[in-house]
């Protein structure tokens, strides 16, 4: 397998892991409604094939960073979002 295809596969796996984390937070009933909505919007944008995986990841990181500053966010949700950001930051082209 070529290096480019291997890297692309790794990025897709990382994106799937981040999506799994975000879906878990969005499906959690104890997460505030406004945060769940924003996370669902982020998940939708991560699935949009219009942009490359790295651009989608960068956009999601930016939104998640802003979202993590919300004072109404429970600390366990914030930590989980940081985990998703960490996975997304490892995506490179």
C-alpha positions in Angstrom: 0.0 0.0 0.0 1.4 3.4 -0.9 2.2 5.9 1.8 -0.4 8.3 0.7 -3.2 5.7 0.8 -2.0 4.5 4.2 -2.0 8.0 5.6 -5.5 8.6 4.1 -6.7 5.4 5.8 -5.2 6.4 9.1 -6.9 9.8 8.9 -10.2 8.2 8.2 -9.8 6.0 11.2 -9.0 9.0 13.4 -12.0 10.8 12.0 -14.2 7.9 12.8 -12.8 7.8 16.4 -13.5 11.5 16.8 -17.0 11.0 15.5 -17.6 8.2 17.9 -16.5 10.4 20.8 -18.7 13.3 19.6 -21.7 11.0 19.1 -21.4 9.7 22.6 -21.5 13.2 24.0 -24.4 14.3 21.7 -26.4 11.2 22.7 -25.9 11.8 26.4 -29.1 13.2 28.0 -27.1 15.0 30.7 -25.3 17.1 28.1 -27.0 20.6 27.9 -29.2 21.0 24.8 -27.3 23.8 23.2 -24.0 21.9 23.5 -25.7 18.7 22.0 -26.9 20.8 19.0 -23.5 22.3 18.4 -21.9 18.9 18.6 -24.4 17.4 16.1 -23.6 20.3 13.7 -19.9 19.6 14.1 -20.5 15.9 13.4 -22.5 16.8 10.3 -19.7 19.0 9.0 -17.1 16.3 9.6 -19.0 14.0 7.3 -19.2 16.6 4.5 -17.1 15.4 1.6 -16.9 19.0 0.1 -13.6 19.6 2.0 -10.6 17.5 2.7 -10.3 15.6 6.0 -7.7 18.0 7.4 -9.9 21.1 6.6 -12.9 19.4 8.2 -10.8 18.5 11.3 -9.4 22.1 11.6 -12.9 23.5 11.4 -14.2 21.1 14.0 -11.2 21.9 16.3 -12.0 25.6 16.1 -15.6 25.1 16.9 -14.9 22.7 19.7 -12.3 25.1 21.2 -14.9 27.8 21.3 -17.5 25.4 22.7 -15.3 24.2 25.5 -15.2 27.7 26.9 -18.9 27.5 27.7 -19.3 28.1 31.5 -22.5 25.9 31.6 -20.7 22.9 30.3 -20.2 20.0 32.8 -16.5 19.2 33.4 -16.8 15.6 32.2 -18.2 16.8 28.9 -15.4 19.3 28.5 -12.8 16.6 29.1 -14.5 14.3 26.6 -14.5 17.2 24.0 -10.8 17.7 24.6 -10.3 14.0 23.8 -12.0 14.5 20.5 -9.9 17.6 19.8 -6.7 15.6 20.6 -7.7 12.9 18.0 -8.6 15.6 15.4 -5.3 17.4 15.9 -3.5 14.2 14.9 -5.0 14.3 11.4 -2.4 15.4 8.9 -2.3 15.3 5.1 
